[in-house]
Amino acid sequence: MDKALYVAMTGARATLQAQGTVSHNLANADTAGFKAALANTEAYRIPGGTHASRIDAVHIDQGFNSRVGAQRVTGNPLDVSMRPDRWLAVQSPDGGEAYTRAGNLSLTPNGQLVTGGGHPLVDENGQPFALPPHQALDIGHDGTVSIIPQGEGPQTMAVIGRLRTVEAAPDRLTRGLDGLMRNTDPQQPFAQAPGEVMTTGTLEASNVDAAGALVQMIQLQRQFEMQVKLISRGDENAQSANSLLRLGG
């Protein structure tokens, strides 16, 4: 009986963890460039002496859904939508390099180009991208940033630099707790992506299927209730068995 209780208990725990993943996806259904997290459960045999008789239900992280989200035209020169498998490089809170597809960019008061989450974008040399005072800004499809300096005419448009954008397959990336992607093999850094890497004036929406996530939450809730009932029934059966043993004694 204790084996059934153990399986049901670990299954309930894994279901709660999966519920957390789905809730996180729903919370980011309106976050630009967000990729839905994937989760699953697998059986794991607990090693123990000569007879491993316990099976654990383990929650596993299966990465993220790499499908490109819907495109929304905004006309904002600071909005960019990345091409498939192209990622914007940013400076992570720990000072390293991380990646995102959130193209809702903005300028800080000191002219630094940052993502909607406040992470500084970097140039081809890995340095934070900052702009001098200007009256117009243009981001090219290859990531080059051009400006018209303050008080000058259109003929004075000058290229300031190029944003660092990389080409990375989903299996080369892992998501951190801060929501940014990182290289799974830092010993093999990503190269600058060539050619056209983005579309300006457009935003990529989250690829979370809100309706599907709500249905999944209901399914997980019912699954959790079933596992709790199994634990309760197992406890009742154990108490009944103990009562019979006492009567027999």
C-alpha positions in Angstrom: 0.0 0.0 0.0 2.8 2.4 0.8 4.0 2.0 -2.8 0.7 3.3 -4.2 0.8 6.2 -1.7 4.3 7.1 -2.8 3.5 7.1 -6.5 0.3 9.1 -5.9 2.2 11.6 -3.7 5.0 12.1 -6.3 2.5 12.4 -9.1 0.6 15.1 -7.2 3.8 17.0 -6.7 4.7 16.8 -10.4 1.2 17.9 -11.3 1.6 21.0 -9.1 4.9 21.8 -10.7 3.3 21.4 -14.2 0.5 23.7 -13.0 3.1 26.3 -12.2 4.6 26.1 -15.7 1.2 26.6 -17.3 0.4 29.5 -15.0 3.7 31.1 -15.9 2.8 30.8 -19.6 -0.6 32.3 -19.1 1.0 35.2 -17.1 3.1 36.0 -20.2 0.5 35.6 -22.9 0.8 39.3 -23.6 4.6 39.5 -23.3 6.3 40.4 -26.6 8.6 37.6 -28.0 7.8 35.2 -25.1 8.2 31.5 -25.8 5.9 29.1 -24.0 7.6 26.7 -21.6 7.1 23.0 -22.0 6.8 20.5 -19.2 6.2 16.8 -18.8 6.3 14.0 -16.3 8.3 10.8 -16.5 8.7 7.7 -14.3 11.9 7.3 -12.4 12.9 4.2 -10.6 14.4 5.0 -7.2 17.7 3.0 -6.7 17.7 1.1 -3.4 19.8 -1.9 -2.4 19.2 -5.1 -4.4 15.6 -4.4 -5.3 14.6 -1.0 -6.5 10.8 -1.2 -5.9 9.9 2.5 -5.7 8.8 4.5 -8.8 8.9 8.3 -8.6 6.9 10.6 -10.8 9.4 13.3 -11.9 8.5 16.7 -13.4 10.9 17.5 -16.3 11.6 20.7 -18.2 11.3 20.1 -21.9 12.6 23.5 -22.9 10.4 25.9 -24.8 8.1 26.1 -27.8 10.2 27.7 -30.6 7.2 28.6 -32.8 7.2 32.2 -34.0 4.5 34.3 -32.5 2.0 36.4 -34.4 3.3 39.6 -36.0 1.7 42.9 -35.1 2.5 46.1 -37.1 3.1 49.0 -34.8 4.9 51.6 -36.9 7.2 52.4 -34.0 10.8 52.6 -35.2 11.9 51.1 -31.9 9.8 47.9 -32.4 11.6 45.0 -34.1 10.5 41.5 -34.9 13.2 38.9 -35.2 13.4 36.4 -38.1 13.2 32.7 -37.2 16.1 31.4 -35.1 17.5 35.0 -34.7 18.0 36.5 -31.3 18.9 39.9 -29.9 21.9 39.8 -27.6 21.6 41.7 -24.3 23.7 42.2 -21.2 22.4 39.9 -18.5 22.2 41.1 -14.8 25.3 39.0 -14.1 27.3 40.8 -16.8 27.3 38.0 -19.3 25.6 37.7 -22.6 22.0 36.5 -22.9 19.4 36.4 -25.7 15.8 37.5 -26.2 13.2 37.9 -29.0 11.4 40.7 -27.1 11.7 43.5 -29.7 9.8 46.3 -27.8 12.9 48.4 -27.4 13.2 51.8 -25.7 15.8 54.5 -24.9 16.8 55.5 -21.4 17.3 59.2 -20.5 21.1 58.8 -21.1 20.5 57.3 -24.6 21.1 53.6 -23.9 19.1 51.2 -26.0 17.3 48.6 -23.8 14.6 45.9 -24.1 11.1 46.3 -22.6 12.5 44.4 -19.5 15.3 47.0 -19.1 18.1 44.7 -20.3 20.8 46.7 -22.3 21.3 45.7 -25.9 24.9 45.2 -27.0 26.7 46.0 -30.3 28.9 43.6 -32.4 31.7 44.1 -29.8 29.5 43.1 -26.9 29.4 46.7 -25.5 26.1 48.3 -24.3 24.6 50.2 -27.2 24.2 54.0 -26.5 23.0 56.7 -28.9 24.0 60.4 -29.0 21.3 63.1 -29.0 19.3 62.7 -32.2 16.0 63.8 -33.8 15.4 60.6 -35.9 16.3 57.0 -35.6 16.3 54.1 -38.0 17.0 50.4 -37.3 17.9 48.5 -40.5 16.8 44.9 -41.3 20.4 43.8 -40.7 20.5 45.4 -37.3 22.4 48.6 -38.2 21.3 51.7 -36.2 21.3 55.1 -38.0 20.4 58.5 -36.6 19.9 62.1 -37.8 21.9 64.2 -35.2 20.0 66.8 -33.3 19.5 70.0 -35.3 20.7 68.4 -38.6 19.0 67.6 -41.9 18.1 64.2 -43.4 21.3 64.3 -45.5 23.3 63.9 -42.4 22.0 60.5 -41.4 24.9 58.5 -40.0 25.3 54.8 -39.0 26.1 54.6 -35.3 26.7 50.8 -35.1 25.1 47.4 -35.5 23.1 45.5 -32.9 24.5 42.1 -32.0 22.1 39.5 -33.3 22.9 35.8 -33.3 21.5 32.7 -35.1 20.7 29.9 -32.6 18.7 26.7 -32.8 16.3 26.0 -29.9 18.4 23.1 -28.7 21.4 25.4 -28.2 19.4 27.6 -25.8 18.1 27.3 -22.2 16.0 29.8 -20.3 17.2 31.2 -17.1 15.2 32.3 -14.0 15.3 35.9 -15.3 13.5 34.9 -18.5 16.5 35.4 -20.8 18.0 32.6 -23.0 21.6 31.5 -22.6 24.0 29.4 -24.7 24.0 25.8 -23.4 27.6 25.5 -24.5 29.5 28.7 -23.6 32.7 27.2 -25.1 31.1 27.6 -28.5 29.9 31.2 -28.7 27.3 32.2 -31.3 28.5 34.2 -34.3 26.9 37.4 -35.6 23.9 36.5 -37.8 24.5 37.6 -41.4 22.0 39.3 -43.7 18.5 40.4 -42.8 17.7 39.5 -39.2 14.7 41.6 -38.3 11.8 43.6 -39.4 11.3 47.1 -38.0 8.0 48.7 -37.0 6.6 45.2 -36.1 6.4 43.2 -32.9 6.3 39.5 -32.4 3.6 38.5 -29.9 3.9 35.7 -27.3 3.3 32.2 -28.8 1.3 31.1 -25.8 -2.1 29.6 -26.7 -4.2 31.1 -23.9 -7.2 29.0 -24.6 -5.2 25.8 -24.8 -3.3 26.7 -21.6 -6.6 27.2 -19.7 -7.8 23.8 -20.8 -4.5 22.3 -19.7 -4.9 23.9 -16.3 -8.3 22.3 -15.9 -6.9 18.9 -16.9 -4.1 19.3 -14.4 -6.5 20.3 -11.6 -8.6 17.2 -12.2 -5.5 15.1 -12.3 -4.3 16.5 -9.0 -7.7 15.9 -7.4 -7.6 12.3 -8.6 -4.2 11.8 -7.1 -5.2 13.3 -3.8 -8.3 11.0 -3.7 -6.0 8.1 -4.3 -3.8 9.1 -1.4 -6.9 9.5 0.9 -8.2 6.1 -0.2 -4.9 4.5 0.4 -4.7 5.9 3.9 -8.2 4.6 4.6 -7.2 1.1 3.4 -4.1 1.2 5.6 -6.1 2.1 8.6 -8.6 -0.7 7.9 -5.8 -3.2 7.6 -4.3 -2.1 10.9 -7.7 -2.5 12.6 -7.9 -6.1 11.3 -4.4 -6.8 12.5 -5.3 -5.5 16.0 -8.5 -7.7 16.1 -6.5 -10.7 15.0 -4.0 -10.1 17.8 
